[in-house]
């Protein structure tokens, strides 16, 4: 974990910073329409669910604040069907909406993680670590391992052979602060403010 990384305003960008202290627009969001949704290996003809990615509006996180209700429902259906990009966009829309819906954000972060988005695996693990308790910490460990596997597939800068995906996504940090995670005090080692649930729910998301 790079302790110099700062948690950014929105969690998806924060995770990118956590992984490498850089915050370019995530390239997966730039994908074109008509790419497959879900598993290509198990696609079947004449399916009644979404099979190709469609996004009628904005496709990057920069300036993302709202989409039409029709496009939101389209993205949700694609996210439920297994598309990671759609789930990330829905999560970010809820992250930036007023009033802030914490449950919706966490739900769509989890769906994006389940759909294979690496930063969302880390984001979901962040949330679980902040909750504390052995069950949540063990699930955080699971999601960080999945994130590390995804991170390992990414191109390394200058063919760097020394980087450790497990360290980059925070798996070592979880190991080294295991008791803090169990006790619900993960905010300190994650570099995040200590959670105050009521203030968190009531404060404006500016």
SESE-611288 format. One line per 4 residues: number of its first residue (from 1); their letters; for each residue x, y, z of N, C-alpha, C. Coordinates in steps of 0.05 Angstrom, whole numbers, plus 32768, in hexadecimal, padded with zeros to 4 digits. Layout:
N
NUM> A> X/Y/Z/X/Y/Z/X/Y/Z | ...
This chain:
206
1> XXXX> 8011/7FE8/8000/8000/8000/8000/8012/8019/8000 | 800C/802B/7FEE/801C/8044/7FED/800F/8058/8000 | 801C/805D/8016/8010/806E/802B/800D/808B/8022 | 801C/8093/800D/801A/80AE/8003/8001/80B3/7FF2
5> XXXX> 7FF3/809D/7FEB/7FDB/80A0/7FDB/7FC5/80AD/7FEC | 7FB6/80BF/7FE0/7FA0/80CC/7FEE/7F85/80C1/7FE4 | 7F73/80BD/7FF6/7F58/80B5/7FEE/7F4B/80CC/7FDF | 7F42/80C6/7FC7/7F35/80DB/7FB7/7F18/80DE/7FBE
9> XXXX> 7F0B/80F1/7FB1/7EEF/80F7/7FB8/7EDD/80E0/7FB2 | 7EE0/80D3/7F9B/7ECF/80BD/7F94/7EDF/80A3/7F96 | 7ED1/808E/7FA0/7EE0/8076/7FA9/7EED/8068/7F91 | 7EE0/8067/7F7A/7EED/8059/7F64/7F07/8065/7F5C
13> XXXX> 7F08/8080/7F5B/7F21/808D/7F56/7F34/808A/7F6D | 7F29/8089/7F86/7F3A/8084/7F9D/7F48/806A/7F9C | 7F3B/8055/7F92/7F47/803B/7F90/7F5D/803B/7F7B | 7F59/8049/7F65/7F6E/804C/7F51/7F87/805A/7F5E
17> XXXX> 7F82/806E/7F6E/7F98/807B/7F7C/7FA5/8068/7F8F | 7F95/8059/7F9E/7FA0/8046/7FB1/7FB2/8032/7FA3 | 7FAB/802A/7F8A/7FBB/8016/7F7C/7FD4/8022/7F6F | 7FD5/803C/7F6B/7FEC/8046/7F5E/7FF0/8064/7F5F
21> XXXX> 7FE2/8072/7F70/7FE5/808F/7F72/7FE1/809D/7F58 | 7FCF/8094/7F48/7FC9/80A1/7F2F/7FAB/809E/7F2A | 7F9F/80B1/7F1C/7F82/80B1/7F19/7F79/80B7/7EFD | 7F84/80A8/7EE9/7F79/80AC/7ECE/7F5D/80A1/7ECD
25> XXXX> 7F4E/80A9/7EB8/7F33/809E/7EB5/7F36/8080/7EB0 | 7F28/806F/7EBF/7F2C/8052/7EBC/7F26/804A/7E9F | 7F3A/803D/7E92/7F37/8037/7E75/7F1F/8025/7E6F | 7F17/8014/7E82/7F01/8002/7E7C/7EE7/8011/7E77
29> XXXX> 7EE4/8029/7E81/7ECC/8038/7E7C/7ECA/8043/7E60 | 7EE0/8042/7E51/7EE0/804C/7E36/7ED8/8037/7E21 | 7ECF/8020/7E2B/7EC9/800A/7E18/7EB2/8012/7E05 | 7EB3/8008/7DED/7E9F/800F/7DD9/7E85/8000/7DDE
33> XXXX> 7E6F/800A/7DD2/7E56/7FFB/7DD3/7E59/7FE1/7DC3 | 7E47/7FCF/7DC9/7E45/7FB5/7DBB/7E58/7FA0/7DC5 | 7E69/7FA6/7DD9/7E7A/7F91/7DE4/7E68/7F7F/7DF5 | 7E71/7F65/7DF8/7E60/7F52/7E07/7E5C/7F59/7E24
37> XXXX> 7E44/7F53/7E2E/7E3E/7F55/7E4B/7E3F/7F39/7E56 | 7E4D/7F35/7E6C/7E4E/7F1B/7E79/7E62/7F08/7E6C | 7E5F/7EEF/7E6F/7E72/7EDB/7E66/7E6F/7ED5/7E48 | 7E84/7EDB/7E38/7E84/7ED4/7E1C/7E84/7EB6/7E18
41> XXXX> 7E92/7EA8/7E2A/7E94/7E8B/7E27/7E79/7E7D/7E2A | 7E67/7E89/7E3A/7E4D/7E7C/7E3F/7E36/7E8B/7E33 | 7E3B/7E9B/7E1E/7E26/7EAA/7E11/7E14/7E96/7E01 | 7DFA/7E9C/7E01/7DE8/7E8A/7DF2/7DD7/7E9C/7DE0
45> XXXX> 7DCD/7E90/7DCA/7DBC/7EA0/7DB8/7DA1/7EA7/7DC3 | 7D96/7EBD/7DB9/7D7A/7EC5/7DC0/7D76/7EC9/7DDE | 7D8A/7ED3/7DEC/7D87/7ED7/7E09/7D76/7EEF/7E0F | 7D65/7EEE/7E24/7D53/7F05/7E2A/7D61/7F1A/7E3B
49> XXXX> 7D7A/7F16/7E43/7D88/7F29/7E54/7D9C/7F39/7E43 | 7DA8/7F4E/7E4E/7DBB/7F5E/7E3E/7DD3/7F4D/7E36 | 7DDA/7F4E/7E1D/7DF1/7F3F/7E13/7E07/7F51/7E08 | 7E01/7F6A/7E01/7E16/7F7C/7DF8/7E13/7F96/7E07
53> XXXX> 7E2B/7FA3/7E0D/7E2C/7FBB/7E1C/7E21/7FD3/7E0C | 7E10/7FE2/7E18/7E05/7FFB/7E0C/7E07/8011/7E21 | 7E11/8027/7E1A/7E11/803F/7E2B/7E0A/8057/7E1A | 7DF3/8062/7E1F/7DE9/8077/7E0D/7DF4/8092/7E14
57> XXXX> 7E02/8095/7E2A/7E0A/80AF/7E34/7E28/80AE/7E3C | 7E2F/80BD/7E51/7E4B/80C1/7E59/7E58/80A7/7E60 | 7E72/80A4/7E58/7E80/808A/7E5C/7E99/808D/7E6D | 7E9E/80A4/7E79/7EB5/80A8/7E8A/7EAC/80B2/7EA5
61> XXXX> 7EBD/80B1/7EB9/7EB6/80BA/7ED4/7EB8/80D9/7ED6 | 7EC8/80E5/7EC4/7ECC/8102/7EC6/7EB2/8111/7EC2 | 7EAA/8120/7ED7/7E92/8130/7ED5/7E78/8120/7ED6 | 7E7A/8106/7EDD/7E63/80F5/7EDE/7E52/80FD/7EF6
65> XXXX> 7E3A/8106/7EF2/7E28/810D/7F08/7E0C/8102/7F04 | 7E03/80FE/7EEB/7DE8/80F4/7EE7/7DE6/80E9/7ECA | 7DD4/80D6/7EC7/7DCC/80CC/7EAD/7DAE/80CB/7EAD | 7DA2/80C8/7E95/7D85/80C5/7E94/7D7C/80AC/7EA2
69> XXXX> 7D63/80AC/7EAA/7D58/8094/7EB8/7D59/807C/7EA6 | 7D54/8080/7E8C/7D54/8069/7E79/7D70/805D/7E77 | 7D85/806E/7E76/7DA0/8064/7E74/7DA8/8057/7E8E | 7DA0/8063/7EA5/7DA6/8057/7EBF/7D9B/803A/7EC1
73> XXXX> 7D82/8037/7EB8/7D76/801C/7EB9/7D84/8009/7EA6 | 7D8C/8013/7E8F/7D9C/8003/7E7C/7DB6/7FFA/7E89 | 7DC4/800C/7E96/7DDE/8005/7EA3/7DD9/7FF1/7EB9 | 7DC4/7FF5/7EC9/7DBE/7FE2/7EDE/7DB9/7FC6/7ED4
77> XXXX> 7DA9/7FC4/7EBF/7DA3/7FA9/7EB4/7DBD/7F9C/7EAA | 7DCE/7FAC/7E9D/7DE8/7FA1/7E94/7DFA/7F99/7EAB | 7DF9/7FAA/7EC0/7E09/7FA3/7ED8/7E00/7F8A/7EE5 | 7DE5/7F87/7EE9/7DDA/7F6F/7EF4/7DE1/7F56/7EE3
81> XXXX> 7DE3/7F5A/7EC9/7DE9/7F44/7EB7/7E07/7F3D/7EB6 | 7E18/7F4D/7EC4/7E34/7F45/7EC6/7E48/7F59/7EBA | 7E3F/7F70/7EB1/7E51/7F83/7EA4/7E5E/7F95/7EB9 | 7E79/7F94/7EBB/7E87/7FA4/7ED0/7E85/7FC2/7ECB
85> XXXX> 7E87/7FCB/7EB2/7E87/7FE8/7EAC/7E6C/7FF4/7EB4 | 7E57/7FE7/7EAD/7E3C/7FF1/7EB5/7E39/7FF4/7ED3 | 7E43/7FDF/7EE1/7E40/7FE0/7EFF/7E51/7FF6/7F0B | 7E69/7FFB/7F00/7E7A/8010/7F0A/7E6C/802B/7F06
89> XXXX> 7E61/8030/7EEE/7E53/8049/7EE9/7E3B/804D/7EFB | 7E2C/8038/7F01/7E15/803B/7F13/7E1F/8041/7F2F | 7E34/8033/7F38/7E3F/8039/7F53/7E48/8055/7F55 | 7E56/8060/7F40/7E60/807B/7F41/7E49/808F/7F40
93> XXXX> 7E34/8089/7F32/7E1D/809B/7F31/7E10/809D/7F4D | 7E0E/8086/7F5A/7E03/8087/7F76/7E16/8095/7F89 | 7E30/8091/7F85/7E44/809E/7F96/7E42/80BC/7F94 | 7E3A/80C7/7F7D/7E3A/80E4/7F79/7E1E/80F0/7F7A
97> XXXX> 7E0A/80E0/7F81/7DEE/80E9/7F81/7DE7/80F7/7F9B | 7DD2/8107/7F9A/7DC7/8113/7FB2/7DA9/810C/7FB3 | 7DA0/8101/7FCA/7DAF/80FB/7FE2/7DC0/80E2/7FDE | 7DD6/80E0/7FED/7DE8/80CA/7FEB/7DDB/80B0/7FF5
101> XXXX> 7DDC/809B/7FE6/7DD1/8081/7FED/7DE7/806D/7FF1 | 7DF0/806B/800A/7E07/805A/8011/7E02/803D/8009 | 7DEA/8033/800F/7DE4/8017/8009/7DE5/8011/7FEB | 7DDB/8024/7FDB/7DDC/8020/7FBE/7DF9/8020/7FB3
105> XXXX> 7E09/8032/7FBE/7E25/8033/7FB6/7E33/8019/7FBC | 7E30/800F/7FD5/7E3E/7FF7/7FDC/7E34/7FDF/7FCC | 7E1A/7FDF/7FC7/7E0E/7FC9/7FB7/7E1A/7FC8/7F9B | 7E1D/7FDF/7F8E/7E27/7FDF/7F73/7E45/7FDC/7F72
109> XXXX> 7E54/7FE5/7F87/7E70/7FDE/7F89/7E74/7FC0/7F89 | 7E63/7FB3/7F9A/7E65/7F96/7F9C/7E5F/7F88/7F81 | 7E4A/7F92/7F73/7E42/7F86/7F5A/7E59/7F8A/7F45 | 7E65/7FA2/7F45/7E7B/7FA7/7F33/7E93/7F94/7F39
113> XXXX> 7E98/7F90/7F53/7EAD/7F7D/7F5B/7EA6/7F61/7F52 | 7E8D/7F58/7F56/7E85/7F3E/7F4E/7E88/7F3B/7F2F | 7E84/7F51/7F21/7E86/7F50/7F04/7EA3/7F51/7EFA | 7EB6/7F54/7F0C/7ED2/7F52/7F05/7EE2/7F6C/7F03
117> XXXX> 7ED7/7F82/7F0C/7EE5/7F9B/7F0B/7EF9/7F9D/7F23 | 7F13/7F9E/7F1D/7F27/7F9D/7F32/7F25/7FB4/7F46 | 7F24/7FCD/7F3E/7F22/7FE2/7F53/7F09/7FDF/7F65 | 7EF3/7FD4/7F59/7EDB/7FD0/7F69/7EDF/7FB9/7F7E
121> XXXX> 7EF0/7FA6/7F77/7EF7/7F91/7F8B/7F05/7F9E/7FA3 | 7F17/7FB1/7F9D/7F25/7FBF/7FB3/7F11/7FD0/7FC2 | 7F00/7FDE/7FB4/7EED/7FF0/7FC1/7EDA/7FE0/7FD3 | 7ED1/7FCA/7FCA/7EBF/7FB9/7FDB/7ECF/7FAF/7FF3
125> XXXX> 7EE7/7FA7/7FEF/7EF8/7F9E/8006/7EFC/7FB5/801A | 7F00/7FCE/8010/7F02/7FE5/8022/7EE9/7FE6/8035 | 7ED2/7FE4/8028/7EB9/7FE6/8038/7EB7/7FD0/804D | 7EBE/7FB8/8045/7EBD/7FA1/8057/7ED0/7FA4/806F
129> XXXX> 7EE8/7FAE/8069/7EFC/7FB2/807E/7EF2/7FC7/8092 | 7EE5/7FDC/8089/7EDB/7FF0/809B/7EC4/7FE6/80AD | 7EB6/7FD2/80A4/7EA0/7FC6/80B4/7EAB/7FB6/80CC | 7EC3/7FAA/80C8/7ECF/7F9B/80DE/7EC2/7F80/80E1
133> XXXX> 7ECD/7F70/80F4/7EC3/7F55/80F8/7ED1/7F41/80E6 | 7ED3/7F28/80F0/7EE3/7F14/80E1/7ED6/7F0E/80C6 | 7EBC/7F0B/80C5/7EAF/7F04/80AB/7EB5/7F19/8096 | 7EB2/7F33/809D/7EB7/7F48/8089/7ED5/7F4A/8082
137> XXXX> 7EE6/7F46/8095/7F03/7F47/808F/7F0C/7F2F/807D | 7F00/7F18/8082/7F06/7F01/8071/7EFB/7F05/8054 | 7EE4/7F11/8052/7ED9/7F17/8037/7EEA/7F2D/802A | 7EF4/7F40/8039/7F06/7F54/802E/7F1F/7F47/8023
141> XXXX> 7F2A/7F34/8032/7F41/7F25/8029/7F3B/7F17/800E | 7F23/7F0B/800B/7F1B/7EFE/7FF2/7F1B/7F12/7FDB | 7F0E/7F29/7FE0/7F0C/7F3D/7FCA/7F27/7F49/7FC3 | 7F39/7F4D/7FD6/7F53/7F57/7FD0/7F64/7F43/7FC0
145> XXXX> 7F60/7F29/7FC6/7F6D/7F15/7FB6/7F64/7F16/7F99 | 7F49/7F19/7F95/7F3F/7F1B/7F7A/7F4A/7F34/7F6C | 7F4C/7F4A/7F7B/7F56/7F63/7F70/7F74/7F5F/7F68 | 7F83/7F51/7F79/7F9F/7F4C/7F72/7FA2/7F3C/7F59
149> XXXX> 7F91/7F28/7F55/7F92/7F19/7F3C/7F8B/7F2A/7F24 | 7F78/7F3C/7F27/7F72/7F4E/7F11/7F88/7F62/7F0C | 7F94/7F6C/7F22/7FAA/7F7F/7F20/7FC2/7F72/7F12 | 7FC7/7F58/7F17/7FDE/7F4B/7F0B/7FDC/7F48/7EED
153> XXXX> 7FC4/7F4A/7EE2/7FC0/7F48/7EC5/7FC5/7F62/7EB7 | 7FC6/7F78/7EC6/7FCA/7F92/7EB9/7FE7/7F96/7EB0 | 7FEB/7FA6/7E9B/8006/7FAC/7E92/8015/7FBA/7EA8 | 802E/7FB3/7EAC/803E/7FC0/7EC1/804E/7FD7/7EB4
157> XXXX> 8050/7FEE/7EC2/805F/8005/7EB7/807C/7FFD/7EB3 | 8086/8003/7E9B/80A2/7FFD/7E93/80A9/7FE0/7E99 | 8095/7FCE/7E95/809A/7FB1/7E99/80A6/7FAB/7EB5 | 809C/7FBA/7EC8/80A5/7FB7/7EE4/80A0/7F9A/7EEE
161> XXXX> 80B5/7F8C/7EF5/80B2/7F70/7EFF/80B1/7F6F/7F1D | 80B5/7F86/7F2B/80B8/7F85/7F48/809D/7F8C/7F56 | 808A/7F96/7F48/8071/7F9E/7F55/8062/7F85/7F5F | 8053/7F89/7F74/8045/7F73/7F81/8027/7F7A/7F81
165> XXXX> 8017/7F6D/7F70/7FFA/7F74/7F70/7FED/7F71/7F8B | 7FF4/7F5D/7F9B/7FE8/7F5A/7FB5/7FED/7F72/7FC7 | 8005/7F7D/7FC5/800B/7F95/7FD4/7FFC/7FAD/7FC9 | 7FFB/7FAF/7FAF/7FEE/7FC7/7FA3/7FD0/7FC9/7FAA
169> XXXX> 7FC2/7FB3/7FAD/7FA6/7FB4/7FB3/7FA0/7FB5/7FD1 | 7FB5/7FB1/7FE2/7FB1/7FB4/7FFE/7FAF/7F9A/800E | 7FB6/7F83/8001/7FB4/7F6A/800F/7FC9/7F68/8026 | 7FE1/7F73/8022/7FF5/7F73/8037/7FEC/7F85/804E
173> XXXX> 7FDF/7F9C/8047/7FD5/7FAE/805C/7FC1/7FA0/806D | 7FAF/7F90/8061/7F9B/7F82/8070/7FA9/7F6D/8082 | 7FBD/7F5F/8078/7FCC/7F4C/8089/7FD9/7F5A/80A1 | 7FE6/7F70/809B/7FF5/7F7E/80B0/7FE3/7F8C/80C5
177> XXXX> 7FCA/7F91/80BE/7FB8/7F9F/80D0/7F9F/7F8E/80D5 | 7FA3/7F74/80D6/7F8C/7F62/80D8/7F7B/7F67/80F1 | 7F88/7F6C/8108/7F79/7F70/8120/7F69/7F8A/811F | 7F75/7F9F/8112/7F66/7FB8/810E/7F4D/7FB3/80FD
181> XXXX> 7F50/7FA3/80E9/7F38/7F9C/80D8/7F23/7F8E/80E9 | 7F2B/7F7A/80F8/7F18/7F6C/8109/7F0A/7F7E/811C | 7F18/7F92/8127/7F0D/7FA5/813A/7EFD/7FBB/812E | 7EFC/7FBC/8113/7EED/7FD2/8106/7EFC/7FEC/8105
185> XXXX> 7F17/7FEB/8106/7F27/8003/8106/7F38/8005/80ED | 7F2D/7FFC/80D6/7F3C/7FFB/80BE/7F41/8016/80B1 | 7F31/802A/80B8/7F33/8044/80AB/7F4F/804F/80AD | 7F5D/804B/80C4/7F78/8056/80C7/7F8B/804B/80B3
189> XXXX> 7F8D/8031/80B0/7FA1/8026/809E/7F98/8028/8080 | 7F7F/802D/807C/7F76/8031/8060/7F79/804E/8057 | 7F80/805F/806A/7F84/807B/8064/7F69/808A/805F | 7F54/8080/806D/7F3A/808C/806A/7F31/8097/8084
193> XXXX> 7F1F/80AB/8084/7F15/80B6/809D/7F05/80A1/80AC | 7F07/80A2/80C7/7EF8/8090/80D7/7EDA/8093/80D2 | 7ECB/807D/80CF/7EAF/8080/80C8/7E9E/8089/80DF | 7E8D/809D/80DA/7E79/80A6/80ED/7E5F/80A2/80DD
197> XXXX> 7E51/808C/80E3/7E3B/8083/80D2/7E26/8099/80CE | 7E1D/80A6/80E3/7E08/80B9/80E0/7E11/80D1/80D1 | 7E29/80DB/80D8/7E34/80F2/80CA/7E38/80EB/80AC | 7E41/80D2/80A7/7E46/80C9/808C/7E2C/80CA/807C
201> XXXX> 7E16/80C1/8088/7DFC/80C1/807A/7DF1/80DD/8076 | 7DF5/80EE/808B/7DE8/8108/808A/7DF7/811E/807B | 7E12/811A/8078/7E22/812F/806C/7E1D/8131/804E | 7E1E/8149/8043/7E1B/814C/8026/7E34/8141/8018
205> XX> 7E30/8135/8000/7E46/812A/7FF0/7E50/813E/7FDD | 7E62/8150/7FE7/7E6D/8166/7FD6/7E88/815F/7FCC
